[in-house]
Amino acid sequence: MNFDRYVFASPYFGWLCRGVVMTLVISLLSGTAAACVGIGVARLRLSPHGYLRTAASAFVIIFRNLPLVPLLLFLTFGLPGLWSQLTGDTFPRGFEFYLLILGLSANTGAYFTEILRAGVLGVAPQQQQVARTMGLSTAAIRWYVVYPQAVRIVAPALATRWIHNMKNSALALVVPLPVGLMEVVGQAGRIAGETFSWAEPLIVVAAIHLVLSLGTGRFLNRWASRAQARVEARPA
Amino acid sequence: MMADLQHIAMLLLLGYPTASEMLDPDYPVLMQRLGGLALTLFITVAGLLGGFALGVLLVACRRNPLIDSRRDPGERLLGRTMQGAATAFVEGVRGLPVILLVLIVFSLPYPLSGLRLPGVVLATVAFGLYAAAYLSESLRAGLRAVDPQLRESGRVLGLSGMQVFAHIELPIIYRTMRPDLINVAVTVFKDTSTLAVVAVPELTYTGRQMLMSEPHNYGIVLLVVLFLYWVPSTVLSAWAQRTEQRQTRLEAFTSTQIGTLMNKGERM
């Protein structure tokens, strides 16, 4: 074990710092996209139209049960191949990054959908009637009455899923990204490729990931328990 | 046609030969080990079984009887150390991405001990550790669902300690954990796909290598791979959901029944 030589040396430490930034960027981008997907599809799942509900539950059932590694491999190797076979064009270089975000957010979005649907169903339907009587528009009811409470009801589940999504960003390792966009596990692989030593960078990266997920977990759990306290405090 | 059959056999049963196997001149043409979906399932089941055993051990450490203010300080310190170590392990494994856990298990033993273990063994160890962390959490929830008064009631009725455990407590623990147990199994099954990065010839690795070696199959192979993962996980998660709903209904029913009985008792 020689951490001074393989981790805290001139180019390698910079690579890892770059990796930490990219881990955060990937998890933020895919988490935000997943939240948008979740809100949208959850709304479809509760729509009065049967075919929209079917489409939304099909999305959930498909992406919740697909493992991410083959999904990302399909998106970044299979899909560009099929594309070039069909059209004769190649995917633009660097497109893999967007496909990675797409895959991660489809997976997390499917989980978010289910969680948010449960949250919306947890808000008493009478509240919507009251809000309607008070003259709020449908959109206003949704955004000012239902969603804030729904999010609070399912806050712990959302927090858990957000952290899962952050851990999933490590799967960017299987995607061919330019070195500047690699996240921290990918950077560890890059160091190992140059030094033929996996152990040291991996131990440091494991510590980084633990700090990231436990730290984010601590932060989100505090938010979730505050939200839960507000749920319990509301009048029945 | 023959080529298709060979591909199907690779995906389901044989797996794609790894680089070291291809370099080996004595390597049999017809592969003599499991691969593809069969290997994925084998690692899943072996990992879950090992993980369950380790999970029971972890729960025993976290709830051990040595942490008791009536014990002497030495024993209490030992108990606290065991509890701390088990908690740290569970939190650590749950805080790491699976792919990182797999990489660590595959790359640490050799530089530390000079031991070269076969990939399947390391894969089983990695997923055993992973499953243990998650199973110990659901096992703890299952144990918490047991009302301590049940044991006393059972003993009063003349059952032995073992009988109380086997006939009263165990069914409650099992029923409480069952949905979680199935969900952990699905998660492990899906997450074994990360083994593709360490060249274990399981389903995802096989699919990827087939794609690389025959680019005209682009995409289709991986769609088949995705389908092979999707079917079992969908069936199992649907089962988990159904047992969970039944469990919720049962609990609601039992609590109302007990409530009615108690009200009657009060009136008498």
Interface residues (C-beta under 8 A of the other chain):
Chain A: M1 I61 I62 R64 N65 L66 P67 L68 V69 P70 L71 L73 F74 F77 G78 L79 G81 L82 Q85 K167 N168 S169 A170 L171 L173 V174 V185 A188 A192 S197 W198 A199 L202 I203 V205 A206 H209 L210 S213 L214 G217
Chain B: E91 G92 G95 L96 P97 V98 I99 L100 L103 I104 S107 L108 P111 L112 V186 K190 D191 S193 T194 A196 V197 L203 T204 G207 R208 L211 P215 Y218 G219 I220 V221 L222 L223 V225 L226 Y229 W230 S233 T234 S237
